[in-house]
Amino acid sequence: MPDRGPDAAGATVAEPLVSVVVATNRGGPFLAEALSSVAAQTYPHVELVVVDDGSPDPAVIRGLVEQAGVGTVLRLDPSGVSAARNTGVRHTRGELLAFLDDDDRWHPDRLRLAVDALSARPDAVISYCAMRTVDPAGEELVAADQRPARDARDVVRGLTGIMLPNLVIRRGAFDAVGGFDPAYRQGEDLDLVLAAATLGPFVFVDEVLVDYRYHPGNTTRAYRDLAAGIRVILRERRSQARVARRTGSARRAGHADLDPAYRDRLRANDRFAAWSAARAARADLSERRVRAAFGHVAWAARFAPLVPLDWARERGRRLVGRVTGGTTGRATGAAAGETKD
């Protein structure tokens, strides 16, 4: 049971239990490090469920959990990461939910600071923290660039850097949006965040508490599937936002019109797709794989034909901003592709 302590008024309050779900279909050193980072949390009220989503060697995963000294294992037939996480949540009891990918890791104060932030903001549905990108050895590749979400429009535009490993969500909010949509094989975390943004504010913990690992096994390296999946999610959520706006439910709830934000995010996703295709083409050209390089370019031209015009427009805005001394908002490929399984 959670310990109890006094609140600001002297009353006795319970510290919330945080339920951590790790869905995996593989073992290996990254999973061991992820589980160790959960075991090392300074916040004492944590339960961990590791969902073995049909791994080829379940004994390996059981052994890694036993080695970490924390958590239980739930074995499933292969069901996909969304269904695996939803099943894991159903086997937990915590008021707050956190999800850790099997190749990422947390700072020891990760959960304690998230709980503090949500306790200070009872109206917030999600807390999230700064997160850096590291290589397979754990060395920093990209510094943290997350920033506070002023409202749901910032979340939709992808300006905040929210991903699954750096958020903690209230169980009530998770249940209200229906958890992860099993229909999505990629981008399911983006869909969850977009849905939660319509329920209430997000609170930001401005400390680097998560290491997001970039390595050859990441599913998000398959940029075509990722860009296409994100487009489907954004279009569906945009359609729902339009319906809510027409029926007046969004206005009654005090939500801003999100349609312009979804338009911007869809354009950012197209830029991400074109940038990823160009990078893949350059890599193939460096190996003299001309036909493969052309394939990347041709795909980008079909998927995002208006990106060259969009790039020209963006550069024009930046030039005007420099001349006039103003500022322009950022719209990067990373803002479109904030997701990883």
C-alpha positions as CSV (number, residue, x, y, z in Angstrom):
1,M,0.0,0.0,0.0
2,P,1.2,3.6,-0.6
3,D,2.6,5.5,2.3
4,R,0.6,8.4,3.6
5,G,1.9,11.9,4.4
6,P,0.5,15.3,5.2
7,D,-0.6,17.7,2.5
8,A,-0.2,21.5,2.6
9,A,-3.2,21.9,4.9
10,G,-2.0,19.2,7.2
11,A,-4.5,16.5,6.0
12,T,-3.3,13.0,5.4
13,V,-3.1,12.1,1.7
14,A,-1.9,9.0,-0.2
15,E,0.9,9.2,-2.6
16,P,-0.3,7.7,-5.9
17,L,0.8,4.4,-7.2
18,V,2.5,4.7,-10.6
19,S,2.0,1.7,-12.9
20,V,4.8,1.2,-15.5
21,V,4.1,-1.0,-18.6
22,V,6.9,-2.3,-20.8
23,A,5.8,-4.1,-23.9
24,T,8.5,-6.1,-25.7
25,N,9.0,-9.0,-28.1
26,R,12.8,-9.3,-27.6
27,G,15.4,-9.5,-24.9
28,G,18.9,-8.1,-25.0
29,P,21.0,-5.6,-23.2
30,F,18.7,-2.6,-24.0
31,L,15.8,-4.3,-22.2
32,A,18.0,-5.1,-19.2
33,E,19.0,-1.4,-19.0
34,A,15.4,-0.2,-19.3
35,L,14.3,-2.5,-16.5
36,S,17.2,-1.5,-14.3
37,S,16.2,2.2,-14.8
38,V,12.7,1.4,-13.5
39,A,14.2,-0.5,-10.5
40,A,16.4,2.5,-9.7
41,Q,13.5,5.0,-9.4
42,T,13.6,7.2,-6.3
43,Y,9.8,7.3,-6.1
44,P,8.8,4.4,-3.9
45,H,5.3,3.6,-5.1
46,V,5.8,1.9,-8.4
47,E,4.5,-1.4,-10.0
48,L,6.0,-2.8,-13.2
49,V,4.3,-5.1,-15.7
50,V,6.5,-6.4,-18.5
51,V,4.3,-7.7,-21.4
52,D,6.0,-10.4,-23.4
53,D,4.3,-9.9,-26.8
54,G,5.1,-13.3,-28.3
55,S,8.9,-13.2,-28.0
56,P,10.7,-16.2,-29.4
57,D,12.4,-17.0,-26.1
58,P,10.2,-16.1,-23.1
59,A,12.8,-17.5,-20.7
60,V,15.1,-14.6,-21.6
61,I,12.6,-12.0,-20.7
62,R,11.7,-13.7,-17.4
63,G,15.3,-13.9,-16.6
64,L,15.9,-10.2,-17.2
65,V,12.9,-9.2,-15.1
66,E,14.2,-11.5,-12.3
67,Q,17.7,-9.9,-12.6
68,A,16.2,-6.4,-12.3
69,G,14.5,-7.5,-9.1
70,V,11.2,-5.8,-9.9
71,G,8.1,-6.4,-11.9
72,T,6.0,-9.3,-13.2
73,V,5.8,-10.8,-16.7
74,L,2.6,-11.2,-18.6
75,R,3.0,-13.6,-21.6
76,L,0.8,-13.0,-24.7
77,D,0.5,-14.5,-28.2
78,P,1.8,-11.9,-30.7
79,S,-0.8,-9.1,-30.6
80,G,1.0,-5.9,-31.5
81,V,2.3,-3.2,-29.3
82,S,-1.0,-1.3,-28.8
83,A,-2.9,-4.4,-27.7
84,A,0.0,-5.5,-25.5
85,R,0.2,-2.2,-23.7
86,N,-3.6,-2.1,-23.2
87,T,-3.5,-5.6,-21.7
88,G,-0.6,-4.6,-19.5
89,V,-2.6,-1.6,-18.2
90,R,-5.6,-3.8,-17.4
91,H,-3.3,-5.8,-15.1
92,T,-2.2,-2.8,-13.1
93,R,-3.7,-0.8,-10.3
94,G,-2.0,2.6,-10.4
95,E,-3.7,6.0,-10.6
96,L,-0.9,7.1,-12.9
97,L,0.4,5.2,-15.9
98,A,3.9,5.4,-17.5
99,F,5.2,3.5,-20.5
100,L,8.8,2.6,-21.2
101,D,10.0,1.3,-24.6
102,D,12.3,-1.8,-24.3
103,D,15.3,0.1,-25.6
104,D,15.1,3.4,-23.6
105,R,16.0,4.3,-20.1
106,W,14.9,6.7,-17.3
107,H,16.8,8.9,-14.9
108,P,16.2,7.8,-11.2
109,D,14.0,10.9,-10.5
110,R,11.9,10.4,-13.6
111,L,8.7,9.3,-11.8
112,R,9.1,11.3,-8.6
113,L,9.2,14.6,-10.5
114,A,6.3,13.5,-12.7
115,V,4.2,12.8,-9.6
116,D,5.2,16.1,-8.1
117,A,4.1,17.9,-11.2
118,L,0.7,16.2,-11.5
119,S,0.1,16.6,-7.8
120,A,0.7,20.4,-8.1
121,R,-1.7,20.5,-11.1
122,P,-4.8,18.5,-10.5
123,D,-6.3,19.8,-13.7
124,A,-3.4,18.4,-15.9
125,V,-4.0,15.0,-17.6
126,I,-0.4,14.4,-18.6
127,S,3.0,15.4,-17.3
128,Y,6.1,15.1,-19.6
129,C,9.7,15.9,-19.2
130,A,12.8,16.7,-21.3
131,M,14.3,13.8,-23.3
132,R,17.5,13.5,-25.2
133,T,18.4,11.0,-28.0
134,V,21.3,8.6,-27.3
135,D,23.2,6.1,-29.4
136,P,23.4,2.3,-28.7
137,A,26.3,3.0,-26.2
138,G,24.2,5.6,-24.4
139,E,26.1,8.6,-25.6
140,E,24.2,11.7,-26.5
141,L,23.3,12.2,-30.1
142,V,20.7,15.0,-29.9
143,A,20.2,17.2,-26.9
144,A,16.7,17.6,-25.4
145,D,14.5,20.2,-27.1
146,Q,11.1,19.8,-25.4
147,R,9.2,22.8,-24.3
148,P,6.0,23.6,-22.4
149,A,2.6,23.2,-24.1
150,R,0.7,26.4,-24.0
151,D,-2.5,24.7,-25.1
152,A,-3.8,21.8,-27.2
153,R,-2.7,23.6,-30.4
154,D,1.0,23.3,-29.4
155,V,0.5,19.6,-28.8
156,V,-1.2,19.0,-32.1
157,R,1.5,20.9,-34.0
158,G,4.2,18.8,-32.4
159,L,6.0,21.7,-30.9
160,T,6.4,20.1,-27.5
161,G,8.4,16.9,-28.1
162,I,6.0,14.6,-26.2
163,M,6.5,10.9,-26.8
164,L,5.5,7.8,-24.9
165,P,8.8,7.3,-22.9
166,N,8.6,10.9,-21.5
167,L,5.0,11.1,-20.5
168,V,2.9,10.1,-17.5
169,I,-0.8,10.0,-17.9
170,R,-3.6,9.8,-15.4
171,R,-5.5,6.5,-15.6
172,G,-8.8,8.3,-15.9
173,A,-7.6,10.1,-19.0
174,F,-6.2,6.9,-20.5
175,D,-9.5,5.2,-20.0
176,A,-11.5,8.2,-21.3
177,V,-9.7,8.1,-24.7
178,G,-9.9,4.3,-24.9
179,G,-6.2,3.6,-24.5
180,F,-4.1,2.7,-27.5
181,D,-5.9,2.0,-30.7
182,P,-4.9,-1.5,-31.8
183,A,-5.6,-0.5,-35.4
184,Y,-2.4,1.5,-35.5
185,R,0.9,-0.5,-35.8
186,Q,2.9,2.8,-35.7
187,G,2.1,6.1,-34.3
188,E,-0.2,4.7,-31.6
189,D,1.5,6.9,-29.0
190,L,0.9,10.0,-31.1
191,D,-2.8,9.1,-31.3
192,L,-3.0,8.8,-27.5
193,V,-1.4,12.2,-27.0
194,L,-3.7,13.9,-29.5
195,A,-6.8,12.4,-27.9
196,A,-5.6,13.4,-24.4
197,A,-4.9,16.9,-25.5
198,T,-8.7,17.5,-25.8
199,L,-9.3,16.5,-22.1
200,G,-7.1,19.0,-20.3
201,P,-3.7,20.7,-20.0
202,F,-0.3,19.1,-20.0
203,V,2.4,20.0,-17.4
204,F,6.1,20.1,-18.3
205,V,9.0,19.0,-16.1
206,D,12.0,20.9,-17.4
207,E,14.6,18.4,-16.6
208,V,16.3,15.8,-18.9
209,L,15.0,12.5,-17.4
210,V,14.6,10.2,-20.4
211,D,17.1,8.7,-22.8
212,Y,15.5,7.9,-26.2
213,R,17.8,5.4,-27.9
214,Y,18.4,5.5,-31.6
215,H,19.7,2.3,-33.1
216,P,19.3,0.1,-36.2
217,G,16.5,-1.9,-34.6
218,N,14.1,1.0,-34.2
219,T,10.9,0.5,-36.0
220,T,10.7,4.2,-36.8
221,R,13.6,3.9,-39.2
222,A,11.1,2.6,-41.7
223,Y,10.2,6.1,-42.7
224,R,7.6,5.3,-45.4
225,D,5.4,3.3,-43.1
226,L,5.8,5.8,-40.3
227,A,4.9,8.9,-42.4
228,A,1.9,7.1,-43.9
229,G,0.7,5.9,-40.5
230,I,1.1,9.4,-39.0
231,R,-0.9,10.9,-41.9
232,V,-3.8,8.4,-41.3
233,I,-3.8,9.3,-37.6
234,L,-3.7,13.1,-38.2
235,R,-6.4,13.0,-40.7
236,E,-8.7,11.0,-38.5
237,R,-8.1,13.2,-35.5
238,R,-8.6,16.3,-37.6
239,S,-11.9,14.9,-38.8
240,Q,-13.0,14.3,-35.2
241,A,-11.9,17.9,-34.2
242,R,-14.0,19.3,-37.1
243,V,-17.1,17.4,-36.0
244,A,-16.6,18.6,-32.4
245,R,-16.3,22.1,-33.6
246,R,-19.4,22.0,-35.7
247,T,-21.5,20.4,-33.0
248,G,-20.3,23.0,-30.5
249,S,-18.9,20.4,-28.0
250,A,-15.3,21.7,-28.4
251,R,-16.5,25.3,-27.8
252,R,-18.5,24.3,-24.7
253,A,-15.4,22.5,-23.3
254,G,-13.3,25.6,-23.9
255,H,-11.1,24.0,-26.6
256,A,-9.6,26.1,-29.3
257,D,-10.2,25.4,-33.0
258,L,-7.6,22.8,-33.8
259,D,-8.1,22.6,-37.5
260,P,-5.2,25.0,-38.4
261,A,-2.9,23.1,-36.0
262,Y,-3.7,19.8,-37.8
263,R,-3.1,21.5,-41.1
264,D,0.3,22.5,-39.9
265,R,1.1,19.1,-38.5
266,L,0.1,17.4,-41.7
267,R,2.5,19.7,-43.7
268,A,5.2,19.0,-41.2
269,N,4.7,15.2,-41.7
270,D,5.1,15.7,-45.4
271,R,8.4,17.6,-44.8
272,F,9.5,14.7,-42.5
273,A,8.7,12.2,-45.3
274,A,10.6,14.2,-47.9
275,W,13.6,14.8,-45.7
276,S,13.8,11.1,-44.7
277,A,13.5,10.1,-48.4
278,A,16.3,12.5,-49.3
279,R,18.5,11.1,-46.5
280,A,17.9,7.6,-47.7
281,A,18.6,8.5,-51.3
282,R,21.9,10.1,-50.3
283,A,22.9,7.0,-48.4
284,D,22.1,4.8,-51.4
285,L,24.0,7.1,-53.8
286,S,27.1,6.9,-51.5
287,E,27.0,3.2,-52.1
288,R,26.3,3.6,-55.9
289,R,22.8,2.2,-55.6
290,V,21.3,4.6,-58.1
291,R,18.1,2.7,-58.7
292,A,17.3,2.5,-55.0
293,A,18.1,6.2,-54.6
294,F,15.7,7.0,-57.4
295,G,13.0,4.9,-55.7
296,H,13.2,7.1,-52.6
297,V,12.9,10.3,-54.5
298,A,10.0,8.9,-56.6
299,W,8.1,7.9,-53.5
300,A,8.6,11.3,-51.9
301,A,7.3,13.0,-55.1
302,R,4.1,10.9,-54.9
303,F,3.6,11.1,-51.2
304,A,4.4,14.8,-50.6
305,P,4.4,16.6,-54.0
306,L,3.9,20.1,-52.4
307,V,6.9,19.9,-50.1
308,P,9.2,22.0,-52.4
309,L,6.7,24.8,-52.4
310,D,6.3,24.5,-48.7
311,W,10.0,24.6,-48.1
312,A,10.3,27.7,-50.3
313,R,7.4,29.4,-48.4
314,E,9.1,28.6,-45.0
315,R,12.4,29.9,-46.1
316,G,10.7,33.1,-47.3
317,R,9.1,33.5,-43.9
318,R,12.4,33.1,-42.2
319,L,14.1,35.6,-44.5
320,V,11.3,38.1,-43.8
321,G,11.7,37.4,-40.1
322,R,15.4,38.1,-40.2
323,V,14.9,41.3,-42.2
324,T,12.2,42.6,-39.9
325,G,13.8,41.4,-36.7
326,G,10.8,39.1,-36.0
327,T,10.6,35.5,-35.1
328,T,9.0,32.5,-36.8
329,G,7.6,29.3,-35.4
330,R,9.6,26.1,-36.0
331,A,8.3,23.3,-38.1
332,T,10.7,20.5,-38.3
333,G,10.6,16.9,-39.4
334,A,11.1,15.8,-35.8
335,A,7.8,17.5,-35.0
336,A,6.1,15.2,-37.4
337,G,7.8,12.0,-36.5
338,E,7.6,12.0,-32.7
339,T,6.9,8.3,-32.2
340,K,8.6,5.1,-31.7
341,D,7.5,1.6,-31.0
